Structure formats: structure tokens, C-alpha cells
Amino acid sequence: ICGPDVFSMIASEEAAECFDKLQKTWEVCTAFKDTYVMYRDIAASQGREGWKMTNDALFTRLDAYRERVKDTLDFTRTVMQYTKLERVDIGGTKGKALTNCVQAIYEEFQRAVADFKDVSYDIMDVGQPAFETDYFKFRSAVKGMDRRLGSLLGTAFDDLDTMPLRLKLFDNFEGLTERTIIQAELEAKHKFLLKTYGDDLVQVETQFKENQ
């Protein structure tokens, strides 16, 4: 799979298929290297010669390609996660204002993707050093959006006053809540939710026993 294919599939809303192809590519490259290492070790255990070349000498370009595939997997996964923001609707007294903020973040994300897609080279070409700078710029922009989304979700969580609504909030942002920065922002909310759920179970159990 090449860079233009990645961008084309994402533009055609086929990011999941693109992700699967990239994942398969990484698995094949990794299996190839692992198979070589396995047979090299077998030969060494049998006292055979002819396998004296180091991994660095043999797999420099393959390792660089695997790292590029991992970065492109991360990019594609991020697109899949942020696409969920397109149709998010937050409830509560602050719901309308928070929903507008989400839409603003989504539009900002689309611009970041467009800027990254606008590069003049094939992002899968490991001979293009400019990728490191361009992808770092994209990731830095997304980290800022992650922080704002985490803060926004925390505000939305506090604005809702029932367990079902809070669970629905997290369900609406499924995938995004797995991102490291957003997870860290919401850690206390998750703990509170679990404690509340546990307390409700204890209360139900107590009432059940009292009514027996």
C-alpha cells in the first residue's frame, strides 16, 4: 500500500479497510524478519556458519519501513477515532455549547489532516526524511485537541446527573476515550462512575434483603 492509496481510502471513508491493509503489511514484514532470526538461531545451535551478518546490516531498510507503517497505522487509527465527532450530540444544560465546541475541534482536526495529506511525497517512502517533521506537526496538533476534548468531556460528565446519561456520553465518544491523553483527563470520572455503580448495587442488594 502506498501513500496516495492511504489518503484516497480515507477520503472515500474506507479508513477501516486501509487500517486492515496496513496492519497486514506490518505483520508480514515482522513475520519475515522473525522467520530469518529463527532459522539463523537454529543454524547457530547446530554449529553451522554462513549466518554471520548482523540484523542491522540486513534489515535497516525493512525496520525503517515497519516504523513508517506503524506511524501510518497510528494516523489512520486517529482518523477513524476523530471521525466519530462528526455526528456527536451532547445532552445536559450545557449540551448545545459543548456540542458546538466538539464540532469546532472536529473541523480543526479535518484541517490538520488536510495539511498532512498536502505533502508532495509518498508518505510510505522511507527515503523521504521530511515525513518525520510533517508527522510530528500533525501529532502535536492532535495532542492539543486530545487535551481539549478530555477537558470538554469532563465538563459534560459533571453537567449530567444520571448514570445512564453519563454512560451514554462515554459511549458516544467510544474509541476516543481510549486515547492516552483523554484517558488521563477522564481517569477520575471513570473511578467516580465505578464507585457510583458499586454503591447502587449495594443499595439494591440491601433493599432486596430487607424485602425478603
C-alpha positions in Angstrom: 0.0 0.0 0.0 1.4 3.4 -0.9 0.8 6.9 0.5 -1.7 8.0 -2.2 -3.7 4.9 -1.6 -3.9 5.7 2.2 -5.2 9.2 1.6 -7.6 8.0 -1.1 -9.1 5.3 1.1 -9.5 7.8 4.0 -11.2 10.3 1.7 -13.5 7.6 0.5 -14.5 6.7 4.1 -12.6 3.4 3.8 -10.3 4.1 6.8 -11.1 0.8 8.4 -10.1 -1.1 5.3 -6.9 1.0 5.0 -6.1 0.2 8.6 -6.5 -3.6 8.0 -4.2 -3.4 4.9 -1.5 -1.6 6.9 -1.8 -4.0 9.8 -1.4 -6.9 7.4 1.6 -5.3 5.8 3.3 -4.8 9.2 2.5 -8.4 10.2 4.0 -9.8 7.0 7.2 -7.7 7.4 7.6 -8.7 11.0 7.0 -12.4 10.2 9.6 -12.3 7.5 12.2 -10.9 9.9 11.2 -13.3 12.8 11.5 -16.3 10.4 15.0 -15.3 9.4 16.0 -14.9 13.1 14.5 -18.2 14.0 16.5 -20.1 11.2 19.6 -18.2 12.0 19.4 -19.3 15.6 18.8 -22.9 14.6 21.8 -22.8 12.3 23.9 -21.4 15.1 22.8 -24.1 17.6 23.9 -26.7 15.1 27.3 -25.2 14.7 26.8 -24.0 11.1 28.4 -21.0 9.6 27.2 -18.5 7.0 24.8 -16.5 9.1 27.2 -14.0 10.5 25.7 -10.8 9.1 24.1 -8.6 11.8 20.4 -7.8 11.9 21.3 -4.1 11.4 23.1 -4.8 8.2 20.3 -6.9 6.8 17.2 -5.2 8.0 17.9 -1.5 8.2 15.5 -0.6 5.4 12.9 -3.1 6.4 12.9 -1.8 10.0 12.6 1.7 8.7 9.6 0.6 6.6 8.0 -1.2 9.6 8.3 2.0 11.6 6.7 4.0 8.8 3.9 1.5 8.6 3.3 1.9 12.4 3.2 5.7 12.1 0.7 5.4 9.2 -1.4 2.9 11.3 -1.4 5.5 14.1 -2.5 8.2 11.6 -5.3 6.0 10.2 -6.5 5.0 13.7 -6.6 8.6 14.7 -8.7 9.5 11.7 -11.1 6.6 12.5 -11.5 7.8 16.1 -11.9 11.5 15.3 -14.5 10.8 12.6 -16.9 9.9 15.4 -17.0 13.6 16.3 -18.9 14.4 13.1 -22.2 13.3 14.5 -21.8 13.7 18.2 -24.6 15.4 20.2 -24.1 16.1 23.9 -27.1 16.4 26.3 -27.4 18.4 29.5 -27.9 22.0 30.3 -24.6 22.9 28.6 -25.1 20.4 25.8 -25.6 22.8 22.9 -22.5 24.9 23.8 -20.3 21.7 24.3 -21.6 20.2 21.0 -20.5 23.4 19.2 -17.1 23.0 20.8 -16.9 19.4 19.6 -17.7 20.5 16.1 -15.1 23.2 16.2 -12.5 20.6 17.3 -13.6 18.2 14.5 -13.2 21.0 11.9 -9.8 21.8 13.3 -8.9 18.1 13.0 -10.0 18.0 9.4 -7.7 20.9 8.6 -4.8 19.1 10.3 -5.5 16.0 8.2 -5.8 18.1 5.0 -2.4 19.8 5.8 -0.8 16.4 6.3 -2.3 15.0 3.1 -1.0 18.0 1.2 2.6 16.8 1.4 4.3 16.4 -2.0 5.8 13.0 -1.5 4.7 9.4 -0.8 4.4 9.0 3.0 5.3 5.3 2.7 8.6 6.1 1.1 11.2 5.7 3.8 13.7 7.7 1.7 11.6 10.8 2.4 13.0 12.4 5.7 10.5 15.2 5.6 7.9 12.8 6.8 9.3 12.9 10.4 8.8 16.7 10.6 5.4 16.7 8.9 4.0 13.8 11.0 5.4 15.4 14.2 3.5 18.5 13.3 0.3 16.5 12.8 0.7 14.6 16.1 1.4 17.8 18.0 -1.8 19.3 16.7 -3.8 16.2 17.7 -2.3 16.2 21.2 -3.7 19.7 21.7 -7.1 18.5 20.5 -7.0 15.5 22.8 -6.4 17.7 25.8 -9.3 20.0 24.9 -11.6 17.0 24.3 -10.6 15.5 27.6 -11.4 18.7 29.4 -14.7 19.1 27.5 -15.8 15.5 28.3 -15.0 16.2 32.0 -17.3 19.2 31.9 -20.0 17.3 30.1 -19.8 14.5 32.6 -20.2 16.9 35.5 -23.2 18.6 33.8 -25.1 15.3 33.5 -26.8 14.0 36.7 -27.7 10.4 36.0 -25.8 7.2 35.4 -27.5 6.3 32.1 -26.7 9.8 30.6 -23.1 9.6 31.7 -22.7 6.1 30.3 -24.2 7.3 27.0 -21.7 10.2 27.0 -18.8 7.8 27.1 -20.4 5.5 24.6 -20.8 8.4 22.1 -17.0 9.0 22.3 -16.1 5.3 22.1 -12.6 4.9 20.7 -11.6 8.5 21.5 -11.7 7.7 25.2 -9.0 5.1 24.6 -6.5 7.8 23.6 -3.9 8.2 26.3 -4.3 12.0 27.0 -8.1 11.8 27.1 -7.9 8.7 29.3 -5.7 10.6 31.8 -8.2 13.5 31.8 -11.1 11.2 32.5 -9.5 8.8 35.0 -11.2 10.4 38.0 -14.5 10.4 36.2 -14.2 6.7 35.4 -13.4 6.0 39.1 -16.4 8.0 40.2 -18.6 6.2 37.8 -17.5 2.8 39.0 -17.9 3.8 42.7 -21.4 5.1 42.0 -22.3 1.9 40.2 -21.0 -0.1 43.0 -22.9 1.9 45.6 -26.1 1.4 43.6 -25.6 -2.3 43.5 -25.1 -2.4 47.3 -28.2 -0.3 47.8 -30.3 -2.7 45.5 -28.9 -5.7 47.4 -29.8 -4.2 50.8 -33.3 -3.4 49.7 -33.8 -6.9 48.3 -32.7 -8.4 51.6 -35.0 -6.1 53.6 -38.0 -7.1 51.4 -37.4 -10.8 51.6 
